[in-house]
């Protein structure tokens, strides 16, 4: 499984509603339709489909992305504000098999 992971310790990241590639206009990698629904725990989140991300919580907020193209510039927004996010190790996800 070709996963790339990013994390943020910014408290605003729990309110994330958008993850996208800064260099492309081809759509969002992840979006949250309602702020009323908390981010899921990473340990109970299935890996995302190819070329998409999931955002989950495990002490920090993680964006877990699958099969991204090289050079993707991952950006995260929380209610219209930029959230600092950086490449990191991946959180524990349940195996998808």
N, C-alpha and C positions, 0 to 999 in steps of 0.2 A: 504494500500500500504506500503510495507516494504522497505522504503528508508533509506539509510545511506548517509550522506553528509560530504564532506571534502572541505576545502577552503584554498586558498593561497592569501596572499597580496603581494607576490613577483612579481615585475613588469615582470619578465620573464614568469610568468604563462600564460599571454595572448598569448604567443607563444607555449603553450603546444601542443604536438603532440602525446603523449602516456600516458595512465594510465594503470597500471598493478598491479598484486599482487606479491609482492616481494618473497613470499614463494612458488610460483608455476610456472611451465613452460607451463601451459595449455592455453596459449593465452592471448591476451591483453583484457582489459575490455573496452577500448576505444582507438581509434586512429584517427588522422586527416590526410587526404591524401594530403591536400594542405595548405601551410601557407598563400596562397593568399586569403583564405576565413576566415573572422574574426569569432571569437567565437560568437555563437548566444546569445541573451539576455535570461536569465533564464525565464523571464515572458512570452516568446514566444516559449519555448521549451517543447515538450512533454516528460513525464517520459520515461526512458529507459526500454527495455525489461528485464526480469529476468536475473540475473547474468551478467549484463552489466552496464556501466556507461554512462552518458552524461557529457560533460564539457560545462559550460555556464558562462556568465558574468553578474554580478549584483554588482557593486562597487568593489568586489573581484572576483577572478576566483573560480568557484565551480566545484567540481566533484560530481555529484548526481548519486548514484549507487542503484540498486534495487536487493533485495533478495540475498545479499552476504552471503557466508558461514562465520561462526564465525572464528575469528582470522585472517581475511584477513589483510595483510599489504599493504595499498594503497600507490603506488609510482607514481609520475608524472615526466615526462621528457619534456623538451622544447629544441628542436634541439640538442638532445644528452646530455644535462646538467640536473642534478637532480634539481627539484624544491621542496622547502619545502612546505608540505601540511599537514594539521592536521584536525582531526574530528571537525565538527562544526554543527551548526543548518542548516536546509535546506532553500534555497531561495524559494521565491514564484514561483510555477509552475502553469500553467493553469491546471484545473482539467481535468482528462482524462475520462470523462463520458458524 
